[in-house]
Amino acid sequence: MTIAIPSDTTRIFIDRARFVQAMTTAALQRHLNDQSLNAEVFEMAGRVGIDCLTIELADVVPVLKQHGLI
């Protein structure tokens, strides 16, 4: 699986402090999987990134907003 790079348009950055308050990386990954979204959650450079297919971006954003992460 390819890891996203900064120029990718499908990359979402989340405020790390808010993320830690809301849930762990594993919990968010499970939540995305429960909704059948093909997304990989990973920590990088003090932020949490979500690498997802462009077609799924519209599905991932509501999940993040639901948890108050974006």
Stockholm file with secondary structure:
# STOCKHOLM 1.0

chainA/1-70         MTIAIPSDTTRIFIDRARFVQAMTTAALQRHLNDQSLNAEVFEMAGRVGIDCLTIELADVVPVLKQHGLI
#=GR chainA/1-70 SS CCCCCTTCTTEEEECHHHHHHHCCHHHHHHHHHHTTCCEEEEEETTEEEEEECGGGHHHHHHHHHHTTCC
#=GC SS_cons        CCCCCTTCTTEEEECHHHHHHHCCHHHHHHHHHHTTCCEEEEEETTEEEEEECGGGHHHHHHHHHHTTCC
//
